[in-house]
Amino acid sequence: MDDETREQYLKAVYTLTEDGGTAKTTDLARRLAVSPSSVTEMIHKLSEEGYVRHWPYKGVVLRPKGRRIACKVTRKHRLLERFLNDFVGIKGKARHDQACKMEHVLTDEAEHQLCRMMNRPQECPHGKSIPKCGRSVECSECTGETVPLAELREGEEATISHLASKDRDELCRILSMGFVPGAGIRIDKKIPMGGPIIVDINGTKLAIARDIGSMLLVLRTR
């Protein structure tokens, strides 16, 4: 069994059982668009490998080993759906299908950056909870060492962490300027009397308003 197939099955079991109960063969077949016999064969393999527990005629639940994988893949899928919906404008089945393709190749680091970029969303577009990332820190502590860009002094360098804004249009506008998580930035000059901040981002000099500088949260590098 290849990793992608395993992840798809475990994610399907997770989705069908996250509110309790077991995942039935017929429900899995419908969700995965495969035959019930194919589901029975795959569930048998997953059970032998220790990913699920299966009771004939009753259903399937995840074992801890399977739940860890299922949570990670489900998290990536729901974050991607949130991103595709809010930032790219892809809706409905096309959004779901695209997220299904991307979830298997999205690295853990990219998932972390995506989460921070979107200000740690709690739900996907369907209203389903996005599983926690499993890191050793709480969401509220994830960006605890960040400071607003506007607080940096001239000559200071930093790495962009995320944007503290709930306005999707505003987020898209600022991101399109190159202020994306992980980008390096340096303060060249701060114009007095509330004037703009001149920054160098990846070799390009830009003048940004102070209110944008307050929304951009960064990690000091030196």
C-alpha positions as CSV (number, residue, x, y, z in Angstrom):
1,M,0.0,0.0,0.0
2,D,1.5,3.4,-1.0
3,D,1.5,6.3,1.5
4,E,-1.1,8.4,-0.3
5,T,-3.6,5.6,-0.3
6,R,-3.0,4.8,3.3
7,E,-3.4,8.5,4.2
8,Q,-6.7,8.8,2.2
9,Y,-8.2,5.8,4.0
10,L,-7.1,6.9,7.5
11,K,-8.4,10.5,6.8
12,A,-11.7,9.0,5.7
13,V,-12.0,6.9,8.9
14,Y,-11.1,10.0,11.0
15,T,-13.8,12.1,9.2
16,L,-16.5,9.5,9.7
17,T,-15.6,8.9,13.4
18,E,-14.5,12.3,14.7
19,D,-17.9,12.8,16.4
20,G,-17.9,9.2,17.8
21,G,-18.9,5.8,16.6
22,T,-17.3,3.6,13.9
23,A,-16.8,4.0,10.2
24,K,-18.9,1.5,8.2
25,T,-17.6,-0.1,5.0
26,T,-20.4,1.3,2.9
27,D,-19.8,4.8,4.2
28,L,-16.1,4.5,3.5
29,A,-16.8,3.2,0.0
30,R,-19.1,6.1,-0.7
31,R,-16.6,8.7,0.6
32,L,-13.7,7.3,-1.2
33,A,-15.6,6.4,-4.4
34,V,-14.5,2.8,-4.5
35,S,-16.2,-0.5,-4.2
36,P,-17.1,-2.0,-0.8
37,S,-14.9,-5.0,-1.6
38,S,-11.9,-2.7,-2.1
39,V,-12.6,-1.0,1.2
40,T,-12.8,-4.4,2.9
41,E,-9.4,-5.4,1.5
42,M,-7.7,-2.2,2.4
43,I,-9.2,-2.1,5.9
44,H,-7.8,-5.7,6.5
45,K,-4.3,-4.5,5.5
46,L,-4.6,-1.4,7.7
47,S,-5.7,-3.6,10.6
48,E,-2.8,-5.9,10.1
49,E,-0.4,-3.0,10.1
50,G,-1.8,-1.6,13.4
51,Y,-3.4,1.5,12.0
52,V,-7.1,0.6,12.7
53,R,-9.2,-1.7,14.7
54,H,-11.9,-3.5,12.8
55,W,-15.0,-5.4,14.0
56,P,-16.7,-7.4,11.2
57,Y,-20.2,-6.0,10.5
58,K,-19.7,-3.2,13.0
59,G,-17.1,-0.9,11.6
60,V,-13.7,0.6,12.0
61,V,-11.9,3.0,14.4
62,L,-8.4,4.4,14.4
63,R,-5.7,3.1,16.6
64,P,-3.2,5.7,18.0
65,K,-0.7,5.0,15.2
66,G,-3.4,5.6,12.6
67,R,-4.9,8.6,14.4
68,R,-1.6,10.5,14.4
69,I,-1.4,10.2,10.6
70,A,-5.1,10.9,10.1
71,C,-5.0,14.1,12.2
72,K,-1.9,15.4,10.4
73,V,-3.4,14.8,6.9
74,T,-6.8,16.1,7.9
75,R,-5.2,19.2,9.3
76,K,-3.3,19.8,6.1
77,H,-6.5,19.2,4.0
78,R,-8.6,21.6,6.0
79,L,-5.9,24.3,6.1
80,L,-5.6,24.0,2.4
81,E,-9.3,24.2,1.9
82,R,-9.3,27.4,4.0
83,F,-6.5,28.8,1.9
84,L,-8.0,27.9,-1.4
85,N,-11.4,29.3,-0.4
86,D,-10.2,32.6,1.2
87,F,-7.1,33.5,-0.8
88,V,-7.5,31.8,-4.2
89,G,-11.3,31.9,-4.5
90,I,-11.8,28.2,-5.4
91,K,-15.1,26.8,-4.1
92,G,-17.1,23.6,-3.9
93,K,-15.9,20.3,-5.2
94,A,-13.0,21.8,-7.1
95,R,-11.6,23.2,-3.8
96,H,-11.9,19.8,-2.1
97,D,-10.3,17.9,-5.0
98,Q,-7.4,20.3,-5.2
99,A,-6.8,20.1,-1.4
100,C,-6.9,16.3,-1.7
101,K,-4.0,16.4,-4.2
102,M,-2.0,19.0,-2.3
103,E,-2.3,17.5,1.2
104,H,0.1,14.6,0.5
105,V,3.0,16.8,-0.7
106,L,2.6,19.7,1.7
107,T,5.6,19.6,4.1
108,D,5.2,20.0,7.8
109,E,7.1,23.3,7.7
110,A,4.9,24.6,4.9
111,E,1.8,23.6,6.8
112,H,3.1,25.6,9.8
113,Q,3.8,28.7,7.7
114,L,0.4,28.4,6.1
115,C,-1.3,28.2,9.4
116,R,0.6,31.3,10.7
117,M,-0.1,33.2,7.5
118,M,-3.8,32.7,7.9
119,N,-3.7,33.6,11.6
120,R,-4.2,30.1,12.9
121,P,-7.8,29.3,11.6
122,Q,-9.9,27.0,13.8
123,E,-12.4,25.8,11.2
124,C,-12.4,24.7,7.5
125,P,-14.9,26.3,5.1
126,H,-17.4,23.5,6.0
127,G,-17.3,24.5,9.6
128,K,-15.3,21.4,10.7
129,S,-12.6,21.9,13.3
130,I,-9.0,21.9,12.1
131,P,-7.0,19.4,14.2
132,K,-4.2,20.8,16.3
133,C,-0.7,20.7,14.9
134,G,0.7,18.5,17.6
135,R,3.6,20.8,18.4
136,S,4.8,21.2,22.0
137,V,3.4,24.7,22.2
138,E,-0.1,26.0,22.3
139,C,-1.5,28.1,19.4
140,S,-1.4,31.2,21.5
141,E,2.3,30.6,22.2
142,C,3.3,29.8,18.7
143,T,4.0,33.4,17.8
144,G,4.8,34.5,21.4
145,E,8.3,35.8,20.5
146,T,7.1,38.0,17.6
147,V,6.9,41.8,17.6
148,P,5.2,44.2,15.2
149,L,7.5,45.3,12.4
150,A,6.9,49.0,13.4
151,E,8.7,48.4,16.7
152,L,12.0,47.5,15.0
153,R,14.8,50.1,14.9
154,E,16.6,51.3,11.8
155,G,19.1,48.6,10.6
156,E,17.3,45.8,12.4
157,E,16.6,42.6,10.5
158,A,13.8,40.1,11.0
159,T,11.9,37.3,9.5
160,I,8.2,37.7,8.8
161,S,6.0,35.4,11.0
162,H,2.4,36.3,10.1
163,L,0.0,39.1,9.6
164,A,-2.3,40.1,12.4
165,S,-5.4,40.9,10.4
166,K,-8.8,39.2,10.0
167,D,-9.6,41.1,6.8
168,R,-9.0,38.6,3.9
169,D,-8.8,41.4,1.2
170,E,-6.2,43.2,3.3
171,L,-4.2,40.0,3.9
172,C,-4.2,39.3,0.2
173,R,-3.1,42.8,-0.7
174,I,-0.2,42.7,1.8
175,L,0.9,39.2,0.8
176,S,0.9,40.2,-2.9
177,M,3.5,42.9,-1.9
178,G,5.9,40.1,-0.9
179,F,5.3,40.2,2.9
180,V,4.9,36.4,3.2
181,P,5.8,34.3,6.3
182,G,9.5,33.3,6.2
183,A,10.6,36.3,4.1
184,G,13.6,38.3,5.4
185,I,13.2,42.0,6.0
186,R,15.4,44.9,7.1
187,I,14.4,48.3,8.4
188,D,16.2,50.9,6.2
189,K,14.6,54.1,7.6
190,K,11.7,55.2,9.7
191,I,10.3,58.6,8.6
192,P,9.6,60.7,11.7
193,M,6.2,62.1,12.7
194,G,4.3,59.0,11.8
195,G,5.7,58.8,8.3
196,P,6.2,55.6,6.3
197,I,8.7,52.8,7.1
198,I,11.3,52.1,4.4
199,V,12.0,48.4,4.3
200,D,14.2,46.1,2.3
201,I,12.5,42.8,1.6
202,N,14.4,40.2,-0.4
203,G,16.4,43.0,-2.0
204,T,13.5,45.2,-2.9
205,K,13.0,48.5,-1.1
206,L,9.4,49.4,-0.2
207,A,7.7,52.2,1.7
208,I,4.9,51.0,3.9
209,A,2.4,52.8,6.1
210,R,2.8,52.6,9.9
211,D,-0.5,50.7,10.2
212,I,0.8,48.0,7.9
213,G,4.0,47.9,10.0
214,S,1.9,47.3,13.1
215,M,0.1,44.3,11.4
216,L,3.2,42.6,10.3
217,L,4.6,40.4,13.1
218,V,8.2,39.4,12.8
219,L,10.9,37.4,14.6
220,R,14.1,39.4,15.2
221,T,17.2,37.9,13.6
222,R,19.7,40.3,15.0
